[in-house]
Amino acid sequence: MGQGVKILLFESLTRFDPINEILTLDRNFITLKGLSVKQINFCICFSAKNFRFAKPVMEQEGNDFITDWNLRPKERENSKKNGLDCHSLKARVTKVQFTTRETELLVSSLLDTETHPALFITNHDLA
């Protein structure tokens, strides 16, 4: 992703209501640390095949759980460069398997499972 897209995203977030809105992004848009620091709720879709966080997550039991996202060295370096801490993030992961057998991961900041009981409703007809 080019820097221009990130700049546009973060500029648009100045109008974002973090209490009543959830930012949804598709496909490997890795700005989780910045969103977390700004206390913006997010839900981002990732491919289970092409995402380095996916391997350990896919090994965990269950289809909806909370886990730690440990930053890689490059992510830590970028966090430091942007004045962010380098601590791991708590994230909710929902595994979604389609009839094509492809698995997608929804990674979210919506940790309260009582307020947000389901991030995805399973539909066996999805393709």
Secondary structure, DSSP 4 states (H G I P E B T S, - for coil): --HHHHHHHHHHGGG--TTT--EEEESS---HHHHHHTT--EEEEEESSS-TTHHHHHHSSSSEEEEEEPPPHHHHHHHHHTT-----EEEEEEEEE-TTS-EEEEEES---TTTS--S----TT--
